[in-house]
């Protein structure tokens, strides 16, 4: 029926049980007797073959010995090339390449203008120097292990030692250069800061009344100072600094002779000018220090170039020496291969000549007689298989049935014994063919009585069917054989697959066990399982299929599948509910944060509004006095004093409110989005604590400490980290620490294990009971079920740490001794 196949049915011989003992004895009596062996020969076929093969084997052993010896020499040379010479060449090339990278990076270090740029270039230079030191050490080890001549090895070792010592000096020079560039950048930053302060002071001088010529000299001094700091000549710059000192002294005398309050303001400006221009750390000192650092950096750069040229000469000489040694070894290996190849070719030629001689001897004494014997055997076999009266394909008449062509047994050697043995085996084959026919009859009876349906078809036209297959369809065997095509018993959608399987089986392939729905001629249906294989039936290929009724199994599987689908739908609904609860928990946490920050911002905003209204009242009162021409100097001075106090009050409270809003904005945006960015961990923790401060400011006995490197930078998801820290801190405030008792929370972070970060949040509160500790990360588990606890806080923390941050989280706690949560995650988080 179907053309699929799985396990082939057992062969005929495997199903035939041996007959009774009496039958076996009768067959033994009918079996032909094996002819007795002939007497031994003095110089038979075996001795001739042994002699010829011994000579050939001797020559083959000789060729093999030469080949193995050559192979060992070749392997030794190739091993030397691959383990010493080739690594030396590669290491030398890598050393030269690293040197070129070093040459390219040195000018960039001297020209660096910012600290990150300088640090990046210096780290690259240090890496290249360390790589070159490693390559030198590796080449030294390779030269000790290699088989170089003593003179060549000593010369290369001296070059390596010279290179190593020069690299050490170069490393120290690069370190000094890095220090000078660092000073240059630092002094440049100071100079820029002083210039900005000078610009600010110039703007304030323009608003000062009654300064006159003094203001003009101050402006000229500032202009000259700004131009002087751009000079590249150290002596001229120092001269400008001394001139500025003299000018400042003159300005001090002028301000001292000017009456107050203008004189007091001029004196204040002169002192600030002195601090910005000529005092230690001022504009001129910073410019001088920067110019000196730059000159030292240029000198160190020139020294580094000289050292690099020395290393380049050494590496070039070493590279040329190693390449010359490699060429010598390669030439020696080529010469060895050519010499041994000639020897092997000569021995191979001798082997061919000997093989030709042995061939003609064997053909005369052995193969011609074997061919004659083979022809007689083939004629005997064809006579037993061909029908009488039919001609062969070559036009010759077939042998007469019952007439057996004799197998030649002439001669006096082993071939004669073989001929006699063949005669015996042919008679034995005739006897066993009769037994095989009997076994086939028994096998047919077994197949007819099988409880599995068996059908044999060609192009889906039935050729044979047993009773079980016919009963499965509700038909008789004759009705099955009368069917025009077995494809009428399967649905239309299954027919193409069955046709493909049929073609695959005929081509010698295999197909898996197949289960399909079949149709009975009476309109009923059933599920069947099919296996098949290719057989030879009635002078042609056909397909034998074994059909098993599996209707009950399919119905049971369908019921089981429906139960599984219902369970999966319930699980999906449960997961969706859990996700919505987790999101609601996150939004509730953010809502608490909003409420706390709003309450905290109200106070500075109220003070700001009060100060602004008071300032408006002062300005109105001053305007009325001015309109009435009753404005006195004391009134104006009191207005200035009160206005400055109100402005300072407004500025300080506005700044406080802005900082709170900024911190809340940073934390709230991060918690409500999945944005990825780089951030400094210490600054972010401070911003988070500032936004959380309204939630715990009433706890005066609570202390929160942070121990984290200032420069520890993360590249990941700050929203996830904010949610984690918020939940852990709020968990400690709610469950561990009593509001009226002293308590502390310690947050610490440090880099560890390469590019990992360890972050811990510890408190000295109540701790967690041992029976509760294994369950704290389970969803919906809480010890405050009746007090508003949802049991999702630590579950959210666990999911964010292990999922978003790709890290791990652990907890240590003892009742009465506090709790510590420890997080480990990569500093650079992989993309979600």
Residue pairs with C-beta under 8 A, 6 or more apart in sequence:
1 453
1 455
1 457
1 469
1 486
1 489
1 490
1 518
1 528
1 530
1 545
1 547
2 490
2 498
2 501
2 514
2 516
2 528
2 530
2 532
2 545
2 547
3 498
3 499
3 501
3 502
3 504
3 505
3 511
3 530
3 532
3 543
3 545
4 498
4 501
4 505
4 511
4 512
4 513
4 514
4 530
4 531
4 532
4 545
5 501
5 505
5 510
5 511
5 531
5 532
5 533
5 534
6 511
6 512
6 513
6 531
7 531
8 533
9 533
9 544
9 546
12 439
12 440
12 443
13 439
15 442
15 443
15 446
16 439
16 442
16 443
18 24
27 431
27 435
30 431
31 428
31 431
32 424
32 427
32 428
32 431
33 424
34 421
34 424
35 420
35 421
35 423
35 424
37 417
38 412
38 416
38 417
41 47
41 412
41 413
41 414
44 413
44 414
45 365
45 366
45 413
45 414
45 415
46 414
48 361
48 362
48 365
48 366
49 362
49 366
52 358
52 361
52 362
55 354
55 358
56 351
56 354
56 355
56 358
59 347
59 350
59 351
59 354
60 351
62 347
63 344
63 347
63 348
63 351
66 340
66 343
66 344
66 347
67 340
67 344
69 340
70 336
70 337
70 340
70 343
70 344
73 336
73 340
74 333
74 336
74 337
74 340
77 329
77 332
77 333
77 336
78 333
80 146
80 147
80 329
81 326
81 329
81 330
81 333
83 145
84 142
84 143
84 145
84 146
84 147
85 146
85 322
85 325
85 326
85 329
86 326
87 138
87 142
88 139
88 142
88 143
88 146
88 322
88 326
89 319
89 322
89 323
89 326
91 135
91 138
91 139
91 142
92 139
92 315
92 318
92 319
92 322
93 319
94 131
94 135
95 132
95 135
95 136
95 139
95 163
95 315
95 319
96 312
96 315
96 316
96 319
98 128
98 131
98 132
98 135
99 132
99 308
99 311
99 312
99 315
101 124
101 128
102 125
102 128
102 129
102 132
102 308
103 308
103 312
105 121
105 124
105 125
105 128
106 125
106 174
106 177
106 301
106 304
106 305
106 308
107 301
108 121
109 118
109 121
109 122
109 125
109 174
109 177
109 178
109 181
110 177
110 181
110 297
110 298
110 301
112 118
112 121
112 181
112 185
113 185
113 188
114 185
115 182
115 185
118 178
118 181
118 182
118 185
122 174
122 178
125 174
125 178
126 171
126 174
129 167
129 170
129 171
129 174
132 167
132 311
133 164
133 167
136 160
136 163
136 164
136 167
137 164
139 156
139 160
139 318
140 157
140 160
143 153
143 156
143 157
143 160
146 153
148 156
148 325
152 321
152 325
155 321
156 318
156 321
156 322
159 314
159 317
159 318
159 321
160 318
162 310
162 314
163 311
163 314
163 315
163 318
166 307
166 310
166 311
166 314
167 311
169 307
170 304
170 307
170 308
170 311
173 300
173 303
173 304
173 307
174 304
176 300
177 297
177 300
177 301
177 304
180 293
180 294
180 296
180 297
180 300
181 293
181 297
183 289
183 290
183 293
184 290
184 293
184 294
184 297
187 286
187 287
187 289
187 290
187 293
188 286
188 290
190 281
190 286
191 229
191 283
191 286
191 287
191 290
194 276
194 277
194 281
194 282
194 283
194 286
195 226
195 229
195 283
197 276
198 222
198 225
198 226
198 276
198 277
198 283
201 222
201 269
201 272
201 273
201 276
202 219
202 222
204 269
205 211
205 215
205 218
205 219
205 269
206 215
208 215
208 262
208 265
208 266
208 269
209 262
210 262
211 218
211 262
211 266
214 251
214 254
214 255
214 258
214 266
217 247
217 250
217 251
217 254
218 251
218 269
218 273
221 244
221 247
221 248
221 251
221 273
221 277
222 273
224 240
224 243
224 244
225 240
225 244
225 277
225 283
225 284
228 236
228 237
228 240
228 241
228 244
228 284
228 287
229 237
229 283
229 284
229 287
231 237
231 240
231 287
231 291
232 291
234 288
234 291
234 292
234 295
237 284
237 287
237 288
237 291
238 288
240 284
241 277
241 278
241 284
241 285
241 288
244 277
244 278
244 284
245 278
248 270
248 273
248 274
248 277
248 278
251 266
251 270
251 273
252 267
252 270
254 266
255 263
255 266
255 267
255 269
255 270
256 263
256 267
257 263
258 266
274 282
275 282
276 282
276 283
277 283
277 284
278 284
278 285
279 285
366 415
369 408
369 411
369 415
370 415
372 408
373 407
373 408
373 415
373 418
373 419
373 422
376 405
376 406
376 407
376 408
377 407
377 422
377 426
379 399
379 405
380 404
380 405
380 407
380 426
381 426
382 392
382 398
382 399
383 398
383 399
383 400
383 401
383 403
383 404
383 405
384 430
386 392
386 398
386 399
387 398
388 398
388 400
388 401
390 398
391 397
391 398
392 398
399 405
407 419
407 422
407 423
407 426
408 419
409 416
409 419
409 420
409 423
410 416
447 454
447 466
448 466
448 467
449 467
450 466
450 468
451 468
452 468
452 546
452 547
452 548
453 465
453 466
453 468
453 469
453 470
453 472
453 528
453 546
453 547
453 548
453 549
454 464
454 465
454 466
454 468
454 469
454 544
454 545
454 546
454 547
455 462
455 464
455 465
455 466
455 469
455 480
455 486
455 544
455 545
455 547
456 462
456 463
456 464
456 465
456 535
456 537
456 542
456 543
456 544
456 545
457 463
457 486
457 542
457 543
457 545
458 537
458 540
458 541
458 542
458 543
459 502
460 485
460 486
460 487
460 498
460 502
461 484
461 485
461 486
462 480
462 481
462 483
462 486
463 537
463 538
463 542
464 537
465 477
465 480
465 481
466 477
467 477
469 480
469 547
470 476
470 477
470 479
470 480
472 526
472 528
472 547
472 549
473 480
473 489
473 518
473 520
473 521
474 520
474 521
474 522
474 524
475 521
483 489
487 495
487 498
487 499
488 519
489 518
489 519
489 520
489 521
490 498
490 516
490 517
490 518
490 519
491 516
491 517
491 519
494 516
494 517
497 514
498 516
501 511
501 514
501 532
502 543
504 510
504 511
505 511
505 532
505 533
505 534
505 543
506 534
506 541
506 543
508 534
511 532
513 529
513 530
513 531
514 529
514 530
514 531
515 527
515 528
515 529
515 530
515 550
515 554
516 527
516 528
516 530
517 525
517 526
517 527
517 528
518 525
518 526
518 527
518 528
519 525
520 526
526 549
526 551
527 549
527 550
527 551
527 553
527 554
528 547
528 548
528 549
528 550
529 547
529 548
529 550
530 545
530 546
530 547
530 548
531 545
531 546
532 543
532 544
532 545
532 546
533 543
533 544
534 541
534 542
534 543
534 544
535 541
535 542
535 543
535 544
536 542
537 544
578 779
581 780
581 790
581 792
582 779
582 792
582 795
582 796
582 799
585 790
585 792
585 793
585 796
586 671
586 723
586 796
589 671
589 723
589 726
589 727
589 730
590 668
590 671
590 672
592 695
592 730
593 664
593 667
593 668
593 671
593 691
593 692
593 695
593 726
594 664
594 668
595 694
596 692
596 693
596 694
596 695
597 660
597 661
597 664
597 691
597 694
599 694
600 660
600 693
600 694
600 697
601 657
601 660
601 661
604 653
604 654
604 656
604 657
604 660
605 653
605 657
607 649
607 653
608 649
608 650
608 653
608 654
608 657
611 646
611 647
611 649
611 650
611 653
612 646
612 650
614 646
615 643
615 646
615 647
615 650
618 639
618 642
618 643
618 646
619 643
621 639
622 631
622 635
622 636
622 639
625 631
625 632
625 635
659 690
660 690
660 691
662 687
663 687
663 688
663 690
663 691
664 691
666 684
666 687
666 691
667 687
667 688
667 691
667 722
667 726
668 691
669 675
669 719
670 718
670 719
670 721
670 722
671 719
671 722
671 723
671 726
672 719
673 719
674 717
674 719
674 720
674 832
675 717
675 718
675 719
676 715
676 716
676 717
676 829
676 831
676 832
677 715
677 718
678 713
678 714
678 715
679 713
679 714
679 718
680 710
680 711
680 712
680 713
680 714
681 708
681 709
681 712
681 713
681 714
681 749
681 757
681 759
682 706
682 708
682 709
682 710
682 712
682 749
684 718
684 721
684 722
685 706
685 708
685 725
685 747
685 749
686 706
688 722
688 725
688 726
689 704
689 706
692 726
692 729
695 730
695 733
696 702
696 704
696 733
698 739
699 733
699 737
699 739
699 743
701 740
701 741
701 742
701 743
702 733
702 737
702 742
702 743
702 744
702 745
703 743
703 744
703 745
704 729
704 744
704 745
704 746
704 747
705 744
705 745
705 746
705 747
706 747
706 748
707 746
707 747
707 748
707 749
708 747
708 748
708 749
708 750
709 749
709 750
709 751
712 749
712 750
712 751
712 757
713 827
714 721
714 757
714 827
714 828
714 829
715 827
715 828
715 829
716 805
716 825
716 826
716 827
716 828
716 829
717 804
717 805
717 829
717 832
720 800
720 804
720 805
721 805
723 796
723 797
723 800
724 797
724 800
724 801
724 805
724 823
725 747
725 761
727 793
727 794
727 796
727 797
728 761
728 797
728 821
729 745
729 761
730 793
731 793
731 794
732 745
732 761
732 763
732 765
732 819
734 784
734 789
735 765
735 766
735 783
735 784
736 743
736 763
736 765
736 766
736 767
736 818
736 819
737 743
737 745
737 763
737 765
737 766
738 765
743 763
743 764
743 765
744 763
744 764
745 761
745 762
745 763
746 760
746 761
746 762
746 763
747 759
747 760
747 761
748 759
748 760
748 762
749 757
749 758
749 759
749 760
750 757
750 758
751 757
751 758
751 827
752 758
752 824
755 826
755 827
755 828
756 824
756 825
756 826
756 827
757 824
757 825
757 826
757 827
758 822
758 823
758 824
759 822
759 823
759 824
759 825
760 820
760 821
760 822
760 823
761 820
761 821
762 818
762 819
762 820
762 821
763 818
763 819
764 817
764 818
765 818
765 819
766 815
766 816
767 813
767 814
767 815
767 816
767 817
767 818
767 819
768 776
768 811
768 813
768 815
768 819
769 815
770 815
772 783
773 811
773 813
775 781
776 794
776 811
777 794
777 795
777 797
777 798
777 809
778 791
778 795
779 791
779 792
779 795
780 790
780 791
780 792
780 795
781 791
781 795
782 789
782 790
782 791
783 789
785 791
797 809
797 821
798 809
801 807
801 808
801 809
801 823
801 825
802 808
802 809
804 829
804 832
805 823
805 825
805 826
805 829
806 825
806 826
806 829
806 830
807 823
807 824
807 825
807 826
808 823
808 824
808 825
809 821
809 822
809 823
809 824
810 821
810 822
811 819
811 820
811 821
811 822
812 819
812 820
812 822
813 819
813 820
